[in-house]
Amino acid sequence: MTQTTNTETFQIPLDAAEAYEAKFVPSIFAEWATALVDAAEIESGAAVLDVACGTGVVARAARTRVGSSGSVGGIDLNPSMLTVAARVAPGVEFRQGDACDLPVGDDEFDVVLCQMALMFMPDRTIALSEMARVVRDHGTVAVAVPASLDAQPAYRPFVEIATRHAGPEARSLLATYWNCGDLPALVRDMEGARLRITDRGTRTGTARFDSPADFVATEVEGSPLIERIDTATYEAIKADVAAELARYATDRGSFEVPLVGHIVVATPVSG
């Protein structure tokens, strides 16, 4: 997973956004988009907003549900992501904006969705409050996040391997993606944003890579860790991942690891 720790890192170049759409969307995020829109029970004719939409995989999934009588919008901080999103989903209205200060009015949407992004927001309570603000009474806010690192059967040992070779800083740098994975804490955050939980669940998806080395490259090169380790350390991490996580290699020659996540669905508290 690419790691994002401050607003400056959101400004990625266009080629990185294109690579994200080509690689990460089909290998990791597409199946979660389907699960999220299923959990939100999006109906034909609904007005839907995808917050921190990236290249719009969730918005595209929602677009197939709302039909010609509905509408879907996407908001993201990164212009390059939005450029790609507009190209691959011309039927969706995309705009630049901050999840903690959504550039839309109150009560504009029937459904607000946020997939695999809440952990990167500087104040998740404010971001959730913004989602609650823009959804209509009796509407739906649905959020998907990765479960905590301790719950990850493949990512946890990967981080342990990286920490063993690169020191405690490696764990800190690689842990961002998992910092919203405590389900009771997420529920409390949503309730603190005046959202009433209507459903919650944990599921396991599959993250697909070309090889163990590809898996390591995705994680390490998508974080600041790549700039803080030498070649020998990097190669040692790759070798240990290939050996210790060999059970995730498939007969097809790919490397497929479980990704555990939570989906929580809520409705705004009236009054």
N, C-alpha and C positions, 0 to 999 in steps of 0.2 A: 504494500500500500504506500502510496506517496504520503509523506508526512508534511504537515503544514502547521507552523507554530506561531506565525505572526502575519499581520495583514500584508506586509511587504512581499511575502512569498506567494501571495495569491496572484501576483502579476507575472504569470508565466508566459513565455513566448508562444506564438501561434503553432509552431511545429510541435511543441510539447502538448498542446491541447489536441492537435490532430492525433498524436501518438496515444494520448489518453483514450480518445474515442475508438481508435483502431484496436488497441490492446486491452485496456482495462475494462471497457464497457462489456464486450462480449465474454471476457474470461472471468469477470468477477461480478459486475454490477447489474447486468441485465436480469438475472434471475431474481435478484433482490427487488428490482423495480416491479416485476410482476407480483411478487409476494406482497409488496407494500400497497399497490393499488387494489389487490384482492382484499387485504385487511381493511382498507378504507371503504370498501363497498361502494365504489364510485358508480353513480347512476347516469343514464343517458340524460343529456341536457344540463349537467352540472357545470359550475364554474370552478376551476381547479387552479391552484397555484403551487408550483414546485419551487421551494426555497433552497438556495444554494444548489442550483440545478446542474452545474457543470455543463456538460455537453448535451444535457436534456434527455437522458435515458428514461427517467421517471415521467417527465412531461410527455414523451412519446407513448409510453405505456398508458398514461391517463387519456391521451387523445383518442386512443382506440375505444375507450369506454364511454366517453361523453357524447360521441356522435356529432352529427352536423348541427344539432341544436345546442350543443355545449361549447365551452371555451376552456383553453388551457394557457396559462402564462408561466414563465420561468424567470427567476431572478438570481443573479450571481454577481459576485464582486469582480470577477475576472473577464475583461473584454475578449480575450482570446478564446476562452471557453464559450462565450456567447456567440462569437463569430462561427465557430464550428456548429454549435447548437442550431443557429439559424439556417445553416446549410443543410443539415440532416433532418430538420423538422420544420419545414416552411409553414406548416399550419399552426404553429405555436407562437405566441407573442413573448419574445424574450426582451428583458431590459436589465441594465446594470443597477445594482443596489446592494446595500448592506443588510444582512439578515437581522441585525440588531436595530435597524431603522428602516423598515420596509417602505419603499416609495409607492405605497398604495393606501387607499382610504380604509376607514373602518367598515367591517361587515361586507366586504366585496365578494367573498368566495364561499362556496359551499364546502369545499374541501381544501385543506392546506397539507402538503406533503413535504417531508424532509428526509432524505436518505443519505446515511453515512457521512454526515457533515456536522452534526451538532457538536461533536467533540473538538472541532477546530474553531468554534466561535468563542470570542473572548469573554462573553458573559452569556451562558446558555439560558439563564433565567430570563434575561431581557429578550433574547431571541425567541424563546417560547412564548413570552408575553406578547411579542409582536405577532406571532402566528395566531394566538388567541384573539388579538385585536382585529385582525383582518378577516377572520372567519365569521360567518353569520351565526345567529342563534340556532341551536340544534344542528349546526354544521359539524365537521369532523377535522381534527388535526391528527395526522398519523406520522410517526417518527420511527425510522430504523437506525440502529446503531450497532456496531460490533460489541459483542460481549467482552468482559474483562479478559485480560491476558491469561489469567489463571484458568480460564474456561476454554482456552484454545489448545487443542491437542497437537497442532503443528506449529503454530506461531509462537507458543510459549517456549518449546524447546529451541526454536530458532533464536529467539532473543537470549536464551540462556547460553547458547553456543557463541553468539556475538559478544556477550558480556564476558564470557570466559577468555576470549581472545583479545578483546579490545578494552576491557575494563568497565567499571560501573557507568561511565558516561554513555556507553553504548546502549545500556538499558534505558537510560533517561531519554536518549534521542529517539529510540525506537518505540517508546511507550505511548507517545501522543495518541496514536490511533485507538488505543484501548481505554482511554481515561474516562469514557462515558458509559462503561460497560456494566456498572453495578445497577441491576434492574430496580431494586427498591429505591436507590438514590435517584435514578431517572424518574421514577414515578413521583417521588417527592418534589423534584424540580418542576415537573409538569403541573402538579397540584398547586405548587407555589406560584405558578403563572396563571392561576385561575382556570385550570382545565380539569375536568372530571374524567377519570379513566373509565373507559367502557370496555376495553379489551387489552390484553397484554399476552405476549408469548415469546418463546425462544425457539429458534429453528437453526438448522445447520445447512449451510450452502457449500458450494465447492468453488475454490479458486484454482484456475487452470493455468499452468505454465508449460513452457516447452521442455524444461529440464530443471533439476535442482539448482544449477548455476543461474538459470533465468529467474527462478524464485528469489535467490539471494540478491541478484542484481536489482530486481524490482524493489526490494526492501532497503537495501543499503544505498543504492544510487539515488533512491527517492528521498533520502534523508541527509542531513548534514554529516552523518557518520562517514560518508565516502571521502570527505575532505580531511578527516582526522585519523585515518588509518593508512598504513603503508601497504604495498602490494603483497608482502608476505602474510600480513594479518588477514587481508581480504581473501587470499587464496586458502588460508587455513580455515576460515569460516566456511567457504564453499565446500572444502573437502569434508569437514565434519558434518555439514548439513546433508551432503550426499550419502554419507555413511549412516548417520543416526536417524535420518528420516527416509531411508530407502523404501520403507513400506508404502510410501505415497507415489512411487514410480509405477506407471501402468504398463500393460502389455503393448499399448499403442506407442510407447516411447515418450509420453507426456508425464508431467508431474502434477498431481491433483491433490490439493490439501483442503481439509475441512475449514470452513469459516463459520463460527458460531455468532449469531446476532440476535438482538431483541427487536421486536416490533411492538410499539405501544400506540394505542388508538384512544382518543379523548374527544370530548365535546366541551365547548366553553361553558363556564359557570354563569348562569344568568344573574343579573342584578349587581 
